[in-house]
Amino acid sequence: MHERFAVITGASSGIGYELARRAAEDGHALLICADEPEIEDAADKLRRLGASVETMNIDLSARKGFEEMWSRIADRDIDLFFANAGRALGDAFHEQDWAEIRRRIDLNTIQTTLALHRVGRKMAHRGQGRILVTASIGGFAPGPFAAVYNATKAYLDSLCYALHDEWKDSGVTLTCLMPGPTETPIFTRDRNRLQDAPITAREKDDPGEVARAGYDAMMAGESGVVPGFTSKVITMLSGVLPESLKARIHRAGAEPDRTKD
Ligand SMILES: NC(=O)c1ccc[n+]([C@@H]2O[C@H](COP(=O)([O-])OP(=O)(O)OC[C@H]3O[C@@H](n4cnc5c(N)ncnc54)[C@H](OP(=O)(O)O)[C@@H]3O)[C@@H](O)[C@H]2O)c1
């Protein structure tokens, strides 16, 4: 019998690790990727659950990294694909490095689109497959002090709903996972510049619960899911509030608290 196979990008920590755990518990063999050696620690934990796990330590913000991953999966039947790798970037837009801004656009949008194009085409030819993209409720609001990050997620939210509709008769499902603030290392990694944002110190959703909601929605073939009651309310309000007010609310959670310096 065909061994069910799942590929998860950005699975070394946070939501991606929890998605990989769900797929492993559901009996899939895994290929997990991240940009740092910590991916091996994640693989060890997943193997303890009885899963067969391959790892790749690759930079998915570069075309070369994606092609390396593709060369490992192009000839295999992919049952589940999780486009989860992503990076945030806090602080004032004009204080951020251009290279870091560019890297967020490359990783979160361009490279994710490339992955969906290749994997989606392959699944459509086979007539089956499920994809989950980790976007964000940040895509529903302009994000002062995380402006480019939110813009990349707005792009993903839109792309996902469009592709879900395009592929509805193809046997391929694409589900958009739109978490609200979730307790993961994304807030404390130096490179993401979020340490002094007020949101970092606040209570956030549990990554295991967020992943469970995403996984279940994916298996049910839903178009999108916003996990958690508070995030659902925020999403509903975002449909009626003016953009300028949403920007002001976002600023309150994202503007770095310099009184700490
Ligand atoms: N946490 C939240 O509040 C929240 C809310 C909404 C959406 N999200 C989205 O959820 C996804 C997962 O984030 P998370 O919160 O779980 O944070 P995280 O713990 O920092 O996880 C990010 C994952 O992506 C990997 N990654 C980052 N850059 C990469 C690159 N260039 N190449 C390959 N892998 C890379 C990271 O591995 P390395 O460290 O090895 O690079 C890590 O495994 C992201 O797309 C994020 O935007 C998070």
The ligand as an SDF file (V2000), in Angstrom:
LIG
                    3D

 48 52  0  0  0  0  0  0  0  0999 V2000
    2.9370   32.9890   15.8660 N   0  0  0  0  0  0  0  0  0  0  0  0
    1.9950   33.7900   15.4040 C   0  0  0  0  0  0  0  0  0  0  0  0
    1.4580   34.6380   16.1430 O   0  0  0  0  0  0  0  0  0  0  0  0
    1.5370   33.6640   13.9730 C   0  0  0  0  0  0  0  0  0  0  0  0
    0.3110   34.2430   13.6250 C   0  0  0  0  0  0  0  0  0  0  0  0
   -0.1270   34.1320   12.3000 C   0  0  0  0  0  0  0  0  0  0  0  0
    0.6560   33.4780   11.3680 C   0  0  0  0  0  0  0  0  0  0  0  0
    1.8510   32.9280   11.7400 N   0  0  0  0  0  0  0  0  0  0  0  0
    2.6380   32.2300   10.6980 C   0  0  0  0  0  0  0  0  0  0  0  0
    2.8770   30.9140   11.1150 O   0  0  0  0  0  0  0  0  0  0  0  0
    4.0210   30.3980   10.4150 C   0  0  0  0  0  0  0  0  0  0  0  0
    4.9140   29.6990   11.4210 C   0  0  0  0  0  0  0  0  0  0  0  0
    5.4060   30.6630   12.3420 O   0  0  0  0  0  0  0  0  0  0  0  0
    5.5600   30.3860   13.8990 P   0  0  0  0  0  0  0  0  0  0  0  0
    4.7780   31.4020   14.6240 O   0  0  0  0  0  0  0  0  0  0  0  0
    5.3540   28.9590   14.1970 O   0  0  0  0  0  0  0  0  0  0  0  0
    7.0870   30.8270   14.1150 O   0  0  0  0  0  0  0  0  0  0  0  0
    8.4610   30.0420   14.2230 P   0  0  0  0  0  0  0  0  0  0  0  0
    8.4330   29.1770   15.4390 O   0  0  0  0  0  0  0  0  0  0  0  0
    9.4870   31.0930   14.1150 O   0  0  0  0  0  0  0  0  0  0  0  0
    8.4520   29.0790   12.9660 O   0  0  0  0  0  0  0  0  0  0  0  0
    8.8590   29.4880   11.6910 C   0  0  0  0  0  0  0  0  0  0  0  0
    9.3730   28.2680   10.9660 C   0  0  0  0  0  0  0  0  0  0  0  0
    9.7410   28.6710    9.6360 O   0  0  0  0  0  0  0  0  0  0  0  0
   11.1000   28.3330    9.4380 C   0  0  0  0  0  0  0  0  0  0  0  0
   11.7600   29.2660    8.5440 N   0  0  0  0  0  0  0  0  0  0  0  0
   11.8950   30.6090    8.6980 C   0  0  0  0  0  0  0  0  0  0  0  0
   12.6040   31.1260    7.7010 N   0  0  0  0  0  0  0  0  0  0  0  0
   12.9270   30.0910    6.8900 C   0  0  0  0  0  0  0  0  0  0  0  0
   13.6640   29.9830    5.6860 C   0  0  0  0  0  0  0  0  0  0  0  0
   14.2270   31.0630    5.1090 N   0  0  0  0  0  0  0  0  0  0  0  0
   13.8180   28.7600    5.1190 N   0  0  0  0  0  0  0  0  0  0  0  0
   13.2810   27.6650    5.7170 C   0  0  0  0  0  0  0  0  0  0  0  0
   12.5760   27.6970    6.8450 N   0  0  0  0  0  0  0  0  0  0  0  0
   12.4090   28.9030    7.4250 C   0  0  0  0  0  0  0  0  0  0  0  0
   11.6920   28.3720   10.8200 C   0  0  0  0  0  0  0  0  0  0  0  0
   12.8790   27.6130   10.8510 O   0  0  0  0  0  0  0  0  0  0  0  0
   14.3420   28.2750   11.0690 P   0  0  0  0  0  0  0  0  0  0  0  0
   14.3300   28.9050   12.4090 O   0  0  0  0  0  0  0  0  0  0  0  0
   15.2190   27.1220   10.9330 O   0  0  0  0  0  0  0  0  0  0  0  0
   14.5330   29.2920   10.0170 O   0  0  0  0  0  0  0  0  0  0  0  0
   10.6110   27.7250   11.6380 C   0  0  0  0  0  0  0  0  0  0  0  0
   10.6580   26.3410   11.5100 O   0  0  0  0  0  0  0  0  0  0  0  0
    4.6650   31.5990    9.7330 C   0  0  0  0  0  0  0  0  0  0  0  0
    4.3070   31.6060    8.3710 O   0  0  0  0  0  0  0  0  0  0  0  0
    4.0370   32.7900   10.4480 C   0  0  0  0  0  0  0  0  0  0  0  0
    3.9950   33.9360    9.6420 O   0  0  0  0  0  0  0  0  0  0  0  0
    2.3050   32.9980   13.0270 C   0  0  0  0  0  0  0  0  0  0  0  0
  1  2  1  0
  2  3  2  0
  2  4  1  0
  4  5  1  0
  4 48  2  0
  5  6  2  0
  6  7  1  0
  7  8  2  0
  8  9  1  0
  8 48  1  0
  9 10  1  0
  9 46  1  0
 10 11  1  0
 11 12  1  0
 11 44  1  0
 12 13  1  0
 13 14  1  0
 14 15  2  0
 14 16  1  0
 14 17  1  0
 17 18  1  0
 18 19  2  0
 18 20  1  0
 18 21  1  0
 21 22  1  0
 22 23  1  0
 23 24  1  0
 23 42  1  0
 24 25  1  0
 25 26  1  0
 25 36  1  0
 26 27  1  0
 26 35  1  0
 27 28  2  0
 28 29  1  0
 29 30  1  0
 29 35  2  0
 30 31  1  0
 30 32  2  0
 32 33  1  0
 33 34  2  0
 34 35  1  0
 36 37  1  0
 36 42  1  0
 37 38  1  0
 38 39  2  0
 38 40  1  0
 38 41  1  0
 42 43  1  0
 44 45  1  0
 44 46  1  0
 46 47  1  0
M  CHG  2   8   1  16  -1
M  END
$$$$
